[in-house]
Amino acid sequence: MLRGLYHSLVMAHPPAFRRRFAAEMLLIFDDAQQWSGPRTLFLDAILSLARQWLLRSGSWKVAAAVAGAFIEVMAGGLIWIVLGH
């Protein structure tokens, strides 16, 4: 059951990524089930899925702009606090 769920996560990746890494990811999952448990691999697969679609879609530009704005606002707020305003 866990392998089927993990396989679904792997198959949801973009086609080029799947062709290159699917077999290896599933092999690592099978090894992890035998030795240490696959819990961390589920988190890794979910993060990888988000990262791959974000990078392939071009949405990374929006994410980078939002992250940059967040950093800029946070840095401005910290400077405001440090200067005692």
Jmol script that loads the backbone (N, CA, C; Angstrom):
load data "model"
ATOM      1  N   MET A   1       0.810  -1.186   0.000  1.00  0.00           N
ATOM      2  CA  MET A   1       0.000   0.000   0.000  1.00  0.00           C
ATOM      3  C   MET A   1       0.865   1.268   0.000  1.00  0.00           C
ATOM      4  N   LEU A   2       1.879   1.303   0.876  1.00  0.00           N
ATOM      5  CA  LEU A   2       2.766   2.467   0.920  1.00  0.00           C
ATOM      6  C   LEU A   2       3.512   2.642  -0.395  1.00  0.00           C
ATOM      7  N   ARG A   3       3.940   1.541  -0.965  1.00  0.00           N
ATOM      8  CA  ARG A   3       4.666   1.634  -2.229  1.00  0.00           C
ATOM      9  C   ARG A   3       3.766   2.191  -3.325  1.00  0.00           C
ATOM     10  N   GLY A   4       2.502   1.786  -3.337  1.00  0.00           N
ATOM     11  CA  GLY A   4       1.561   2.294  -4.330  1.00  0.00           C
ATOM     12  C   GLY A   4       1.365   3.800  -4.204  1.00  0.00           C
ATOM     13  N   LEU A   5       1.276   4.276  -2.974  1.00  0.00           N
ATOM     14  CA  LEU A   5       1.142   5.712  -2.738  1.00  0.00           C
ATOM     15  C   LEU A   5       2.408   6.451  -3.185  1.00  0.00           C
ATOM     16  N   TYR A   6       3.556   5.898  -2.816  1.00  0.00           N
ATOM     17  CA  TYR A   6       4.832   6.516  -3.225  1.00  0.00           C
ATOM     18  C   TYR A   6       4.972   6.498  -4.748  1.00  0.00           C
ATOM     19  N   HIS A   7       4.595   5.390  -5.359  1.00  0.00           N
ATOM     20  CA  HIS A   7       4.652   5.280  -6.819  1.00  0.00           C
ATOM     21  C   HIS A   7       3.784   6.361  -7.464  1.00  0.00           C
ATOM     22  N   SER A   8       2.618   6.626  -6.898  1.00  0.00           N
ATOM     23  CA  SER A   8       1.740   7.681  -7.417  1.00  0.00           C
ATOM     24  C   SER A   8       2.406   9.049  -7.338  1.00  0.00           C
ATOM     25  N   LEU A   9       3.109   9.306  -6.227  1.00  0.00           N
ATOM     26  CA  LEU A   9       3.837  10.573  -6.091  1.00  0.00           C
ATOM     27  C   LEU A   9       4.935  10.686  -7.146  1.00  0.00           C
ATOM     28  N   VAL A  10       5.640   9.603  -7.362  1.00  0.00           N
ATOM     29  CA  VAL A  10       6.714   9.605  -8.358  1.00  0.00           C
ATOM     30  C   VAL A  10       6.133   9.834  -9.755  1.00  0.00           C
ATOM     31  N   MET A  11       5.015   9.192 -10.059  1.00  0.00           N
ATOM     32  CA  MET A  11       4.412   9.307 -11.391  1.00  0.00           C
ATOM     33  C   MET A  11       3.776  10.683 -11.622  1.00  0.00           C
ATOM     34  N   ALA A  12       3.556  11.447 -10.581  1.00  0.00           N
ATOM     35  CA  ALA A  12       2.986  12.789 -10.730  1.00  0.00           C
ATOM     36  C   ALA A  12       4.046  13.823 -11.122  1.00  0.00           C
ATOM     37  N   HIS A  13       5.319  13.429 -11.098  1.00  0.00           N
ATOM     38  CA  HIS A  13       6.402  14.330 -11.502  1.00  0.00           C
ATOM     39  C   HIS A  13       6.335  14.580 -13.019  1.00  0.00           C
ATOM     40  N   PRO A  14       6.961  15.637 -13.488  1.00  0.00           N
ATOM     41  CA  PRO A  14       7.007  15.889 -14.942  1.00  0.00           C
ATOM     42  C   PRO A  14       7.645  14.716 -15.691  1.00  0.00           C
ATOM     43  N   PRO A  15       7.227  14.476 -16.923  1.00  0.00           N
ATOM     44  CA  PRO A  15       7.702  13.310 -17.685  1.00  0.00           C
ATOM     45  C   PRO A  15       9.228  13.179 -17.777  1.00  0.00           C
ATOM     46  N   ALA A  16       9.928  14.255 -18.054  1.00  0.00           N
ATOM     47  CA  ALA A  16      11.395  14.165 -18.182  1.00  0.00           C
ATOM     48  C   ALA A  16      12.029  13.722 -16.864  1.00  0.00           C
ATOM     49  N   PHE A  17      11.520  14.236 -15.768  1.00  0.00           N
ATOM     50  CA  PHE A  17      12.035  13.845 -14.453  1.00  0.00           C
ATOM     51  C   PHE A  17      11.743  12.368 -14.203  1.00  0.00           C
ATOM     52  N   ARG A  18      10.535  11.942 -14.512  1.00  0.00           N
ATOM     53  CA  ARG A  18      10.150  10.531 -14.306  1.00  0.00           C
ATOM     54  C   ARG A  18      11.048   9.601 -15.092  1.00  0.00           C
ATOM     55  N   ARG A  19      11.276   9.930 -16.351  1.00  0.00           N
ATOM     56  CA  ARG A  19      12.114   9.052 -17.190  1.00  0.00           C
ATOM     57  C   ARG A  19      13.508   8.892 -16.592  1.00  0.00           C
ATOM     58  N   ARG A  20      14.008   9.965 -16.029  1.00  0.00           N
ATOM     59  CA  ARG A  20      15.379   9.923 -15.526  1.00  0.00           C
ATOM     60  C   ARG A  20      15.491   9.325 -14.123  1.00  0.00           C
ATOM     61  N   PHE A  21      14.508   9.582 -13.243  1.00  0.00           N
ATOM     62  CA  PHE A  21      14.683   9.244 -11.831  1.00  0.00           C
ATOM     63  C   PHE A  21      13.669   8.270 -11.230  1.00  0.00           C
ATOM     64  N   ALA A  22      12.589   7.941 -11.918  1.00  0.00           N
ATOM     65  CA  ALA A  22      11.532   7.118 -11.311  1.00  0.00           C
ATOM     66  C   ALA A  22      12.040   5.766 -10.824  1.00  0.00           C
ATOM     67  N   ALA A  23      12.756   5.053 -11.666  1.00  0.00           N
ATOM     68  CA  ALA A  23      13.229   3.718 -11.285  1.00  0.00           C
ATOM     69  C   ALA A  23      14.140   3.795 -10.064  1.00  0.00           C
ATOM     70  N   GLU A  24      15.014   4.761 -10.048  1.00  0.00           N
ATOM     71  CA  GLU A  24      15.930   4.920  -8.916  1.00  0.00           C
ATOM     72  C   GLU A  24      15.184   5.288  -7.632  1.00  0.00           C
ATOM     73  N   MET A  25      14.207   6.173  -7.741  1.00  0.00           N
ATOM     74  CA  MET A  25      13.435   6.569  -6.563  1.00  0.00           C
ATOM     75  C   MET A  25      12.681   5.374  -5.982  1.00  0.00           C
ATOM     76  N   LEU A  26      12.101   4.552  -6.845  1.00  0.00           N
ATOM     77  CA  LEU A  26      11.366   3.385  -6.367  1.00  0.00           C
ATOM     78  C   LEU A  26      12.299   2.344  -5.753  1.00  0.00           C
ATOM     79  N   LEU A  27      13.469   2.180  -6.321  1.00  0.00           N
ATOM     80  CA  LEU A  27      14.455   1.252  -5.760  1.00  0.00           C
ATOM     81  C   LEU A  27      14.885   1.712  -4.365  1.00  0.00           C
ATOM     82  N   ILE A  28      15.150   2.993  -4.225  1.00  0.00           N
ATOM     83  CA  ILE A  28      15.533   3.544  -2.920  1.00  0.00           C
ATOM     84  C   ILE A  28      14.392   3.363  -1.920  1.00  0.00           C
ATOM     85  N   PHE A  29      13.163   3.559  -2.367  1.00  0.00           N
ATOM     86  CA  PHE A  29      12.011   3.363  -1.492  1.00  0.00           C
ATOM     87  C   PHE A  29      11.948   1.922  -1.010  1.00  0.00           C
ATOM     88  N   ASP A  30      12.136   0.969  -1.924  1.00  0.00           N
ATOM     89  CA  ASP A  30      12.106  -0.448  -1.542  1.00  0.00           C
ATOM     90  C   ASP A  30      13.195  -0.767  -0.523  1.00  0.00           C
ATOM     91  N   ASP A  31      14.390  -0.224  -0.723  1.00  0.00           N
ATOM     92  CA  ASP A  31      15.482  -0.433   0.231  1.00  0.00           C
ATOM     93  C   ASP A  31      15.143   0.177   1.586  1.00  0.00           C
ATOM     94  N   ALA A  32      14.556   1.356   1.582  1.00  0.00           N
ATOM     95  CA  ALA A  32      14.217   2.037   2.834  1.00  0.00           C
ATOM     96  C   ALA A  32      13.162   1.255   3.602  1.00  0.00           C
ATOM     97  N   GLN A  33      12.236   0.626   2.906  1.00  0.00           N
ATOM     98  CA  GLN A  33      11.215  -0.171   3.587  1.00  0.00           C
ATOM     99  C   GLN A  33      11.847  -1.329   4.350  1.00  0.00           C
ATOM    100  N   GLN A  34      12.896  -1.888   3.804  1.00  0.00           N
ATOM    101  CA  GLN A  34      13.559  -3.024   4.449  1.00  0.00           C
ATOM    102  C   GLN A  34      14.399  -2.601   5.651  1.00  0.00           C
ATOM    103  N   TRP A  35      15.021  -1.436   5.577  1.00  0.00           N
ATOM    104  CA  TRP A  35      16.013  -1.082   6.586  1.00  0.00           C
ATOM    105  C   TRP A  35      15.569  -0.011   7.576  1.00  0.00           C
ATOM    106  N   SER A  36      15.088   1.102   7.110  1.00  0.00           N
ATOM    107  CA  SER A  36      14.861   2.210   8.041  1.00  0.00           C
ATOM    108  C   SER A  36      13.452   2.784   8.016  1.00  0.00           C
ATOM    109  N   GLY A  37      12.652   2.392   7.084  1.00  0.00           N
ATOM    110  CA  GLY A  37      11.313   2.960   6.963  1.00  0.00           C
ATOM    111  C   GLY A  37      11.301   4.100   5.967  1.00  0.00           C
ATOM    112  N   PRO A  38      10.219   4.227   5.229  1.00  0.00           N
ATOM    113  CA  PRO A  38      10.165   5.178   4.116  1.00  0.00           C
ATOM    114  C   PRO A  38       9.569   6.546   4.445  1.00  0.00           C
ATOM    115  N   ARG A  39       9.332   6.845   5.719  1.00  0.00           N
ATOM    116  CA  ARG A  39       8.627   8.096   6.047  1.00  0.00           C
ATOM    117  C   ARG A  39       9.269   9.338   5.457  1.00  0.00           C
ATOM    118  N   THR A  40      10.567   9.477   5.601  1.00  0.00           N
ATOM    119  CA  THR A  40      11.231  10.682   5.099  1.00  0.00           C
ATOM    120  C   THR A  40      11.202  10.749   3.572  1.00  0.00           C
ATOM    121  N   LEU A  41      11.119   9.589   2.926  1.00  0.00           N
ATOM    122  CA  LEU A  41      11.063   9.578   1.465  1.00  0.00           C
ATOM    123  C   LEU A  41       9.744  10.153   0.956  1.00  0.00           C
ATOM    124  N   PHE A  42       8.661   9.988   1.721  1.00  0.00           N
ATOM    125  CA  PHE A  42       7.390  10.594   1.320  1.00  0.00           C
ATOM    126  C   PHE A  42       7.505  12.114   1.323  1.00  0.00           C
ATOM    127  N   LEU A  43       8.081  12.658   2.372  1.00  0.00           N
ATOM    128  CA  LEU A  43       8.260  14.108   2.437  1.00  0.00           C
ATOM    129  C   LEU A  43       9.157  14.577   1.298  1.00  0.00           C
ATOM    130  N   ASP A  44      10.232  13.859   1.050  1.00  0.00           N
ATOM    131  CA  ASP A  44      11.142  14.215  -0.035  1.00  0.00           C
ATOM    132  C   ASP A  44      10.427  14.181  -1.391  1.00  0.00           C
ATOM    133  N   ALA A  45       9.590  13.172  -1.601  1.00  0.00           N
ATOM    134  CA  ALA A  45       8.867  13.063  -2.875  1.00  0.00           C
ATOM    135  C   ALA A  45       7.871  14.211  -3.044  1.00  0.00           C
ATOM    136  N   ILE A  46       7.208  14.607  -1.964  1.00  0.00           N
ATOM    137  CA  ILE A  46       6.252  15.714  -2.035  1.00  0.00           C
ATOM    138  C   ILE A  46       6.984  17.021  -2.340  1.00  0.00           C
ATOM    139  N   LEU A  47       8.097  17.253  -1.665  1.00  0.00           N
ATOM    140  CA  LEU A  47       8.878  18.465  -1.920  1.00  0.00           C
ATOM    141  C   LEU A  47       9.451  18.460  -3.338  1.00  0.00           C
ATOM    142  N   SER A  48       9.920  17.309  -3.778  1.00  0.00           N
ATOM    143  CA  SER A  48      10.458  17.180  -5.127  1.00  0.00           C
ATOM    144  C   SER A  48       9.373  17.450  -6.166  1.00  0.00           C
ATOM    145  N   LEU A  49       8.190  16.933  -5.928  1.00  0.00           N
ATOM    146  CA  LEU A  49       7.074  17.143  -6.844  1.00  0.00           C
ATOM    147  C   LEU A  49       6.763  18.629  -6.985  1.00  0.00           C
ATOM    148  N   ALA A  50       6.666  19.311  -5.868  1.00  0.00           N
ATOM    149  CA  ALA A  50       6.391  20.754  -5.904  1.00  0.00           C
ATOM    150  C   ALA A  50       7.520  21.507  -6.607  1.00  0.00           C
ATOM    151  N   ARG A  51       8.743  21.162  -6.264  1.00  0.00           N
ATOM    152  CA  ARG A  51       9.902  21.839  -6.841  1.00  0.00           C
ATOM    153  C   ARG A  51       9.982  21.622  -8.351  1.00  0.00           C
ATOM    154  N   GLN A  52       9.783  20.396  -8.803  1.00  0.00           N
ATOM    155  CA  GLN A  52       9.896  20.093 -10.234  1.00  0.00           C
ATOM    156  C   GLN A  52       8.827  20.812 -11.046  1.00  0.00           C
ATOM    157  N   TRP A  53       7.585  20.810 -10.585  1.00  0.00           N
ATOM    158  CA  TRP A  53       6.532  21.487 -11.341  1.00  0.00           C
ATOM    159  C   TRP A  53       6.720  22.992 -11.297  1.00  0.00           C
ATOM    160  N   LEU A  54       7.194  23.497 -10.174  1.00  0.00           N
ATOM    161  CA  LEU A  54       7.432  24.935 -10.057  1.00  0.00           C
ATOM    162  C   LEU A  54       8.526  25.375 -11.027  1.00  0.00           C
ATOM    163  N   LEU A  55       9.613  24.623 -11.076  1.00  0.00           N
ATOM    164  CA  LEU A  55      10.724  24.980 -11.961  1.00  0.00           C
ATOM    165  C   LEU A  55      10.365  24.803 -13.433  1.00  0.00           C
ATOM    166  N   ARG A  56       9.646  23.748 -13.751  1.00  0.00           N
ATOM    167  CA  ARG A  56       9.307  23.461 -15.142  1.00  0.00           C
ATOM    168  C   ARG A  56       8.240  24.412 -15.685  1.00  0.00           C
ATOM    169  N   SER A  57       7.399  24.943 -14.818  1.00  0.00           N
ATOM    170  CA  SER A  57       6.293  25.775 -15.281  1.00  0.00           C
ATOM    171  C   SER A  57       6.682  27.234 -15.466  1.00  0.00           C
ATOM    172  N   GLY A  58       7.819  27.624 -14.936  1.00  0.00           N
ATOM    173  CA  GLY A  58       8.208  29.025 -14.994  1.00  0.00           C
ATOM    174  C   GLY A  58       7.645  29.828 -13.835  1.00  0.00           C
ATOM    175  N   SER A  59       6.845  29.180 -12.998  1.00  0.00           N
ATOM    176  CA  SER A  59       6.274  29.863 -11.831  1.00  0.00           C
ATOM    177  C   SER A  59       7.337  30.207 -10.798  1.00  0.00           C
ATOM    178  N   TRP A  60       8.531  29.668 -10.992  1.00  0.00           N
ATOM    179  CA  TRP A  60       9.605  29.960 -10.038  1.00  0.00           C
ATOM    180  C   TRP A  60       9.886  31.454 -10.012  1.00  0.00           C
ATOM    181  N   LYS A  61       9.626  32.134 -11.113  1.00  0.00           N
ATOM    182  CA  LYS A  61       9.869  33.576 -11.155  1.00  0.00           C
ATOM    183  C   LYS A  61       8.933  34.299 -10.186  1.00  0.00           C
ATOM    184  N   VAL A  62       7.691  33.865 -10.143  1.00  0.00           N
ATOM    185  CA  VAL A  62       6.731  34.452  -9.207  1.00  0.00           C
ATOM    186  C   VAL A  62       7.142  34.121  -7.775  1.00  0.00           C
ATOM    187  N   ALA A  63       7.509  32.866  -7.543  1.00  0.00           N
ATOM    188  CA  ALA A  63       7.926  32.453  -6.195  1.00  0.00           C
ATOM    189  C   ALA A  63       9.167  33.225  -5.752  1.00  0.00           C
ATOM    190  N   ALA A  64      10.110  33.428  -6.663  1.00  0.00           N
ATOM    191  CA  ALA A  64      11.321  34.184  -6.322  1.00  0.00           C
ATOM    192  C   ALA A  64      10.980  35.637  -6.007  1.00  0.00           C
ATOM    193  N   ALA A  65      10.052  36.216  -6.756  1.00  0.00           N
ATOM    194  CA  ALA A  65       9.655  37.600  -6.499  1.00  0.00           C
ATOM    195  C   ALA A  65       8.973  37.727  -5.137  1.00  0.00           C
ATOM    196  N   VAL A  66       8.110  36.782  -4.819  1.00  0.00           N
ATOM    197  CA  VAL A  66       7.424  36.800  -3.519  1.00  0.00           C
ATOM    198  C   VAL A  66       8.441  36.614  -2.393  1.00  0.00           C
ATOM    199  N   ALA A  67       9.371  35.684  -2.551  1.00  0.00           N
ATOM    200  CA  ALA A  67      10.397  35.463  -1.527  1.00  0.00           C
ATOM    201  C   ALA A  67      11.266  36.706  -1.368  1.00  0.00           C
ATOM    202  N   GLY A  68      11.636  37.326  -2.479  1.00  0.00           N
ATOM    203  CA  GLY A  68      12.433  38.548  -2.411  1.00  0.00           C
ATOM    204  C   GLY A  68      11.694  39.674  -1.713  1.00  0.00           C
ATOM    205  N   ALA A  69      10.408  39.812  -2.004  1.00  0.00           N
ATOM    206  CA  ALA A  69       9.605  40.844  -1.343  1.00  0.00           C
ATOM    207  C   ALA A  69       9.505  40.567   0.146  1.00  0.00           C
ATOM    208  N   PHE A  70       9.321  39.310   0.505  1.00  0.00           N
ATOM    209  CA  PHE A  70       9.237  38.936   1.917  1.00  0.00           C
ATOM    210  C   PHE A  70      10.538  39.270   2.643  1.00  0.00           C
ATOM    211  N   ILE A  71      11.654  38.933   2.039  1.00  0.00           N
ATOM    212  CA  ILE A  71      12.960  39.228   2.642  1.00  0.00           C
ATOM    213  C   ILE A  71      13.155  40.738   2.780  1.00  0.00           C
ATOM    214  N   GLU A  72      12.774  41.458   1.767  1.00  0.00           N
ATOM    215  CA  GLU A  72      12.912  42.916   1.789  1.00  0.00           C
ATOM    216  C   GLU A  72      12.067  43.533   2.899  1.00  0.00           C
ATOM    217  N   VAL A  73      10.833  43.077   3.043  1.00  0.00           N
ATOM    218  CA  VAL A  73       9.951  43.596   4.093  1.00  0.00           C
ATOM    219  C   VAL A  73      10.491  43.227   5.476  1.00  0.00           C
ATOM    220  N   MET A  74      10.938  41.979   5.619  1.00  0.00           N
ATOM    221  CA  MET A  74      11.470  41.540   6.912  1.00  0.00           C
ATOM    222  C   MET A  74      12.737  42.320   7.266  1.00  0.00           C
ATOM    223  N   ALA A  75      13.623  42.504   6.307  1.00  0.00           N
ATOM    224  CA  ALA A  75      14.861  43.251   6.560  1.00  0.00           C
ATOM    225  C   ALA A  75      14.532  44.695   6.921  1.00  0.00           C
ATOM    226  N   GLY A  76      13.586  45.291   6.221  1.00  0.00           N
ATOM    227  CA  GLY A  76      13.181  46.660   6.531  1.00  0.00           C
ATOM    228  C   GLY A  76      12.605  46.762   7.928  1.00  0.00           C
ATOM    229  N   GLY A  77      11.813  45.774   8.316  1.00  0.00           N
ATOM    230  CA  GLY A  77      11.235  45.756   9.662  1.00  0.00           C
ATOM    231  C   GLY A  77      12.303  45.598  10.728  1.00  0.00           C
ATOM    232  N   LEU A  78      13.294  44.776  10.460  1.00  0.00           N
ATOM    233  CA  LEU A  78      14.371  44.571  11.431  1.00  0.00           C
ATOM    234  C   LEU A  78      15.208  45.834  11.587  1.00  0.00           C
ATOM    235  N   ILE A  79      15.472  46.491  10.484  1.00  0.00           N
ATOM    236  CA  ILE A  79      16.250  47.744  10.551  1.00  0.00           C
ATOM    237  C   ILE A  79      15.458  48.776  11.360  1.00  0.00           C
ATOM    238  N   TRP A  80      14.156  48.835  11.135  1.00  0.00           N
ATOM    239  CA  TRP A  80      13.282  49.762  11.854  1.00  0.00           C
ATOM    240  C   TRP A  80      13.373  49.502  13.363  1.00  0.00           C
ATOM    241  N   ILE A  81      13.353  48.229  13.746  1.00  0.00           N
ATOM    242  CA  ILE A  81      13.437  47.862  15.163  1.00  0.00           C
ATOM    243  C   ILE A  81      14.821  48.210  15.734  1.00  0.00           C
ATOM    244  N   VAL A  82      15.868  47.883  14.993  1.00  0.00           N
ATOM    245  CA  VAL A  82      17.238  48.143  15.464  1.00  0.00           C
ATOM    246  C   VAL A  82      17.478  49.625  15.645  1.00  0.00           C
ATOM    247  N   LEU A  83      16.939  50.453  14.765  1.00  0.00           N
ATOM    248  CA  LEU A  83      17.145  51.897  14.877  1.00  0.00           C
ATOM    249  C   LEU A  83      16.254  52.515  15.960  1.00  0.00           C
ATOM    250  N   GLY A  84      15.374  51.723  16.529  1.00  0.00           N
ATOM    251  CA  GLY A  84      14.563  52.189  17.629  1.00  0.00           C
ATOM    252  C   GLY A  84      13.376  53.031  17.254  1.00  0.00           C
ATOM    253  N   HIS A  85      12.876  52.852  16.069  1.00  0.00           N
ATOM    254  CA  HIS A  85      11.712  53.620  15.633  1.00  0.00           C
ATOM    255  C   HIS A  85      10.453  52.887  15.908  1.00  0.00           C
TER     256      HIS A  85
END
end "model"
wireframe off; spacefill off
backbone 0.3
color backbone group
